[in-house]
Amino acid sequence: MFKRSLQGVRVVDFSHVLAGPVCTMMLADMGAEVIKIEPPGGELGRQIGPPWIAGESAVYLSVNRNKRGMALDLKSDGGREVARRLINRADVVVENYRPGVMQSFGLDYDTLADSNRGLVYCSISAYGQTGPLRGRPGVDGIIQAASGLMSTLGIAGGEPVKVATPVADMVTAYIATIAILAACNAAQRSGQGEYLDISLYNATLMLQQIGYASFFASDAVPAKAGSAAPYAAPNEAYQTLDGWIMVAAYHPQRWQALCAALGAGELEHDPRFASNECRVAHREELRRVLTPLFRQRATEAWVSRLSGLDILCAPVANYDDVVRSQEYAASGIDSWVDHPVAGKVRVPGFAPGPAHAASAHDPITAAPTLGQHSRQILNECGYDTAEIDAMFSSGVLGKHERFST
């Protein structure tokens, strides 16, 4: 099973907040041993909130499962020596400091590769390790703006809109994970690792492949279209008697069936709506015609009616609707973890499809408390108790051992 496919792969994770932690969480979900390195005061992700669960950040808890944690001062000679020893035993390093920071610590790929030839080293940053903006920081919303994504969202004439889910961070994490898996596969065959430069900016451009392909083909900047797909109509949300429904009926047979279901067969022969291209060109007119028809019935009545005709549709659900649905229950996504501070915490798990639902054979461990596994990890690296105690005393290691193992 792919949840154990990376067993034996060791990852040292120097990343913080989101894109990096999501990447390493996915590697951990697939069986890799991930050691999360935080500064003695904890990484920034611990401060992201609300909401909080018993003082713990829900964001941090959601993206750091299945990892072991160490609090380590990389600004100290002793901390950097510990990091080097960990990396020498590792297959993968992930970091998302600003370009140049890891080099200043002597923990960059060029410095480390000689002693670990097979190392796959992944740097995640806002704009990449080279180029005019390499030193500029950026978070998800900034990248949504800089990449053009924000300009496509919302309704015509409306203010800029951001995707609420941090989509730039998430897609960057997915691309980084794919790149790491590919590099590990190559390193396994050749014995030679490589350096990966992953940027939020590039990843978010890649996310918009269809949009940019259309722009290159038409030389037209995309207009804001609300819930509508710019290349198809009808393919958007319509208000019903009691809510909203998303409908995609742009294929000829489905458009014909929709006209019949709405009791408006004459629309099929209206020259403004005769083809998908015509309907896209007359989208606003089409919307004015269809909206009062959809308002005649409740959402569930429409879903039942349209689904029976093989017309693609779904209610516009909020999160509460989703987690109460049969589809969510069957997805295998719903997971619970036991955290020593926050208690029993509900989180979305790792299940790309229902067939991969979590089972009793694949338990999930909670995100580590700060420095939770420092002693355990250092023991495995060959440090004895006296050496570890000295590092705690000197501040090389964070002193947060309340729940250490």
Secondary structure as GFF3:
##gff-version 3
##sequence-region A 1 405
A	DSSP	three_ten_helix	2	4	.	.	.	ID=ss1
A	DSSP	beta_strand	10	13	.	.	.	ID=ss2
A	DSSP	alpha_helix	19	29	.	.	.	ID=ss3
A	DSSP	beta_strand	33	38	.	.	.	ID=ss4
A	DSSP	three_ten_helix	44	47	.	.	.	ID=ss5
A	DSSP	beta_strand	52	53	.	.	.	ID=ss6
A	DSSP	beta_strand	56	57	.	.	.	ID=ss7
A	DSSP	alpha_helix	58	63	.	.	.	ID=ss8
A	DSSP	beta_strand	68	71	.	.	.	ID=ss9
A	DSSP	alpha_helix	77	88	.	.	.	ID=ss10
A	DSSP	beta_strand	92	95	.	.	.	ID=ss11
A	DSSP	alpha_helix	101	104	.	.	.	ID=ss12
A	DSSP	alpha_helix	109	112	.	.	.	ID=ss13
A	DSSP	beta_strand	120	125	.	.	.	ID=ss14
A	DSSP	alpha_helix	140	146	.	.	.	ID=ss15
A	DSSP	three_ten_helix	149	152	.	.	.	ID=ss16
A	DSSP	alpha_helix	167	190	.	.	.	ID=ss17
A	DSSP	beta_strand	194	199	.	.	.	ID=ss18
A	DSSP	alpha_helix	200	207	.	.	.	ID=ss19
A	DSSP	alpha_helix	209	218	.	.	.	ID=ss20
A	DSSP	beta_strand	235	239	.	.	.	ID=ss21
A	DSSP	beta_strand	244	248	.	.	.	ID=ss22
A	DSSP	alpha_helix	252	261	.	.	.	ID=ss23
A	DSSP	three_ten_helix	265	269	.	.	.	ID=ss24
A	DSSP	three_ten_helix	271	273	.	.	.	ID=ss25
A	DSSP	alpha_helix	276	281	.	.	.	ID=ss26
A	DSSP	alpha_helix	283	294	.	.	.	ID=ss27
A	DSSP	alpha_helix	299	307	.	.	.	ID=ss28
A	DSSP	beta_strand	312	315	.	.	.	ID=ss29
A	DSSP	alpha_helix	319	323	.	.	.	ID=ss30
A	DSSP	alpha_helix	326	331	.	.	.	ID=ss31
A	DSSP	beta_strand	334	339	.	.	.	ID=ss32
A	DSSP	beta_strand	343	348	.	.	.	ID=ss33
A	DSSP	three_ten_helix	354	356	.	.	.	ID=ss34
A	DSSP	alpha_helix	374	380	.	.	.	ID=ss35
A	DSSP	alpha_helix	385	394	.	.	.	ID=ss36
###
